[in-house]
């Protein structure tokens, strides 16, 4: 079962898998693809066209850059970009 928190924005063209969990204040950019069993914690943003593989957790206040391919969990307060996504900044 999927769950979507309060004040979540899901832009057009996003493909979201089964058992998705979006906490409060999450923003999903246009064209994002997220596999099944993905968790996106409070205040995180996933940029345009990013891909999040199944069973990944995006930490609190994290930013996934446009076009990134997330292959492993993203810690809280980090910015990740690239293919595969790598941490470029910790906030």
Secondary structure as GFF3:
##gff-version 3
##sequence-region A 1 91
A	DSSP	beta_strand	3	4	.	.	.	ID=ss1
A	DSSP	beta_strand	9	10	.	.	.	ID=ss2
A	DSSP	beta_strand	15	16	.	.	.	ID=ss3
A	DSSP	beta_strand	21	22	.	.	.	ID=ss4
A	DSSP	beta_strand	27	28	.	.	.	ID=ss5
A	DSSP	beta_strand	33	34	.	.	.	ID=ss6
A	DSSP	beta_strand	39	40	.	.	.	ID=ss7
A	DSSP	beta_strand	45	46	.	.	.	ID=ss8
A	DSSP	beta_strand	51	52	.	.	.	ID=ss9
A	DSSP	beta_strand	57	58	.	.	.	ID=ss10
A	DSSP	beta_strand	63	64	.	.	.	ID=ss11
A	DSSP	beta_strand	69	70	.	.	.	ID=ss12
A	DSSP	beta_strand	78	81	.	.	.	ID=ss13
A	DSSP	beta_strand	86	90	.	.	.	ID=ss14
###
